[in-house]
């Protein structure tokens, strides 16, 4: 069946009247093919409604075509569920159905970084209250006024505002207008000494396993507990000179093993 054209000059009353006749015809259709043709006709009458409602959600991180598609699927669902006489008109039934589907789409798929459901629901509530307060106050309400109106803390309001950036978070690769300047990641990056030393710690841990218990205890006393060589000598019943020589012998062995490991890693990296 060829698509029905949408009549832009059709008034709301005329469309409601034609829709009512089509639903009457749908109830008395004698075949599946005829029913599908009537449903298609009704859908085409309200495609402009889908476009209009999808437009209300533009600029929030979802492509326009995706929003229109969600709205049209919701329209088809509304046509199949609608029961004449249970609403003032089909349009009055379709609008909240389409709106609900669009909101669910944003809730379930619109977030790049999804916040907890509590914040999502509070965000919707705050949007409604904010619009109401703007009408009453004639100005943008403060966080304190919003929190009082909704019955939550100011911290909750600010947490929602922060979570809202999850729709379209900034890319770490984005850069200022000047292409020669570094991206955002360059300004957020920081040196992490602990991370840089991670490989050394792993290698050192492996090297320490090759020492005997007495040697590991000596290193523990000197470099972890912070005891002086004289204190270690007194505790172990040996001279300070003996402690010094033993520590030097151990540290030289560890140093040689770490250097060997580093050189081996560089050779493997070059070979690959």
Protein Blocks (a to p, Z undefined) as FASTA:
>chain_A
ZZddddfklcfklmmmmmmmmmmmmmmpcbfklmmmmmmmmmmmmmmmmmmmmmmmgono
pafklmmmmmmmmmmmmmmmpcghiafblklmmmmmmmmmmmmmmmmmmpmbdcdfklmm
mmmmmmmmmmmmmmmnopacdfklmmmmnopafklmmmmmmmmmmmmgcdfkbccfblmb
ccfklmmgccdfklmmmmmmmmmmmmmmmpcfklmmmmmmmmmnopafklmmmmnopafk
lmmmmmmmmmmmmmmmmmmmmmmmmmmmmmZZ
